Structures are given as C-alpha cells and as structure tokens.
Amino acid sequence: MIVIGITGGIGTGKSTAADYLVDRGFALVDADQIGRDLTADGQPLLEKIGEMFGCVSRDGNAGNGLVLDRKAMADLVFGDDEVRKRYNSLVHREIIARIDERIAALRGTDARGILLDAPLLFEAGIDDRCDAVILVTADIMKRIERVCLRDGADAEDVRERISSQMSDEEKARMSDFVVDNSAGTEELYAQIDDIIGRLGV
C-alpha cells in the first residue's frame, strides 16, 4: 500500500489538502494530532517536558494531574532555536513510534493509500516512511493573511514563526511534488488530482 507524505508550513493550506485526500479514500496518520494526544492532560510525557522546560502545572485531574501550558511552550520553542531542537528531539521520538505503529496497522486495509500528514516531515526524518512526498506551498503574504484571520495572530509574529521553519525552497528539493495553494481550493484540488493520477492510485 502506498504511503504519501504531505507537508507544508503554517498558512499554506496543508490541512485542506490532507482533508481532500482523506475524502478521496486515503487513511490519515496525523502527526500533529499524535503530538497533541501525547501532550494531553495527564500524559506521562508531560513529566519529562516539565523537568526539561517547565510550562507544566499540576492543575489537571487526569492521570498524573499535569497540564501543559501550550502557549508558553510555543513561545519558548519558537523563541529559541536550541530549546526547539531539544523539545523536538524529546517529543519526536514518541511521535515517530506512534506513526510507525499506525502505518503498520493500516497496511492491508481497504484504504486507497496511507496519508502521513506531518508539518515537520523532513525535520523529524520520517520522509523515509513515504513512497512519495507532496509539499504544499503558498505566497508568503497569503500565508500570513490566512494565519492572522484564522488565529487572530499578529502579522509580525506569524512572519517570525514562518522564518523559524525550514524554507519551502529546501523542502521542495526533497519533495516529489510541489503544490502551490496561493490561488484557492479549486486549483489546489486540481493539482492533487493530477498527482494521484500520476501515482496511479
């Protein structure tokens, strides 16, 4: 069964592209959701995060009672390259183990294929799980506009967050297909349909 990786930075519309592929019959493995599950209230990983970075309190009622302050953690991670590397090293190990489990469980099902949705596909080194990788890109100003509208974020904060991520140019060199989502969903869907046809799935 083919495994397609899909990646892209904030505001590119990667999730819209992933949703379309799921609608077309692909089984989803969502790296971000796995990460959220691993850092949900009461999860064991929060103990290690608290020891290494803080940003954890004992206000919860589930499991060990620990709760992650997601905003404080995000501010810390996106404000310091070394902190981001250490955090990713810790969390990515756990996420990758769950990804491998889910891909294995989905093989042999009647899905059209497996879609691995991972914004940090290359940074986490999990592109080798994929038979093909789609990168979703968009014009930088369009990306900033989308995130500001979606999250009520400040444009400069969004720009800084984008600049902290691996560039689209670097990701494009490692991807099999590049989809430009600057024009809107109809054009996006047409490009995805073309890729599916070229892959023969």
C-alpha positions, 0 to 999 in steps of 0.5 A: 500500500502506498504511503504519501507524505504531505507537508507544508508550513503554517498558512499554506493550506496543508490541512485542506489538502490532507482533508481532500485526500482523506475524502478521496479514500486515503487513511490519515496518520496525523502527526500533529494530532499524535503530538497533541494526544501525547501532550494531553492532560495527564500524559506521562510525557508531560513529566519529562517536558516539565523537568526539561522546560517547565510550562507544566502545572499540576492543575489537571485531574487526569492521570498524573494531574499535569497540564501543559501550558501550550502557549508558553511552550510555543513561545519558548520553542519558537523563541529559541532555536536550541530549546526547539531542537531539544523539545523536538528531539524529546517529543519526536521520538514518541511521535515517530513510534506512534506513526510507525505503529499506525502505518503498520496497522493500516497496511492491508486495509481497504484504504486507497493509500496511507496519508502521513500528514506531518508539518515537520516531515523532513525535520523529524526524518520520517520522509523515509516512511513515504513512497512519495512526498507532496509539499504544499506551498503558498505566497508568503503574504497569503500565508500570513493573511490566512494565519492572522484571520484564522488565529487572530495572530499578529502579522509580525509574529506569524512572519517570525514563526514562518522564518523559524521553519525550514524554507519551502525552497529546501523542502521542495528539493526533497519533495516529489511534488510541489503544490502551490495553494496561493490561488484557492481550493479549486486549483489546489484540488486540481493539482492533487488530482493530477498527482494521484493520477500520476501515482496511479492510485 
